[in-house]
C-alpha cells in the first residue's frame, strides 16, 4: 500500500485538522483499527482487476486498504469537507472521489464500471443504499458491507426466521448473501452503542417470471401486515381477499401462509400469477407501514 493505514491517533489528528466532528445525521462512525480494515479487505475477496465502489469513506481508513487491493476505487462521500480531504489522505493513483449522495448515483456516474461494493455504510441509510446500488449497477458481481448487526441479521435472514422481512427478500432478489462476522464497537470513533456485522453477497440473475417492481410490491404488501395470512395481507394489493386467494392458488401458495415463510422465488410466482390474471396493479398500499424503503 502506498499509504499507511490509520490508527486511533491518526484518525483524531486528521479529524481535528479538518475541523470534523462525526454526526448522527450522516451516520458517521469512523473505523480506526487497521486490523479491522485488513479483515474487511480480505473478506471481500477482491481480484486484481476489480473496480470497487466504496460509500461513505469518511476519513479514509478503509479506502487506504481498498486502493491496495483493487484495480480502481470509486469513493462516494456526501460530506464536502471529507470528500475534499480524501485525496490528500489517500494519494493512490487508482482512486476517484465523488462528492455525491450514494442514493442518487447511477451507472453513467462511475467509470470504470464498479464490480464490487465494499463499504462501512452509514447506519441510517444502509439498506436503501445497498438496494439502490444493486438496482442501478448491473456490473456488480458482489460485495461486502459493514452495517449495524441488527440490520446485518435481517439482510441475511432466510424464510421462517423471526427477523426475515422486506430487506431480506429484496436483497435475495439480487444476490445470495451470508454473514461474514461481527465487528465490535471499540474499533470505531465515536464508539457506537451497538455491534456491527459484515454482510457478504454474490450477485446472480434475478428470478424469472415477473418484473422487479411488481415483485417488490407484493413483498411490501405481505410484510405491511406480517402477522396476517397472505389472503388478508394481500387483499389491498389484489383488490380484495377473494382476489388475493385466487392469485395465491394460481401461484401454488397456500392462502393461509404468511409472508415470513415465503422465498423470493415464491413472491415472484405470486407477482407472475397476478400479472396473468390482471390483479396486483398497485405498486404500494395507502397508509401501509413499510419496514424499509427500497427500489
Secondary structure, 3 states (H helix, E strand, C coil): CCCCCCCHHHHHHHHHHHCCCCCCCCCCCEECCHHHHHHHHHHHCCCCCCEEEEECCCCCHHHHHHHCCCCEEEEEECCHHHHHHHHHHCCCCCEEEEECCHHHCCHHHCCCCCCEEEEECCHHHHHHHHHHHHHHCCCCCEEEEEEEHHHHHHHHCCCCCCCCCHHHHHHHHHEEEEEEEEECHHHEECCCCCCEEEEEEEECCCCCCCCHHHHHHHHHHHHHCCCCCHHHHCHHHHCCHHHHHHHHHHHCCCCCCCHHHCCHHHHHHHHHHHHHHCCCCCCCCCCCCCCCCCC
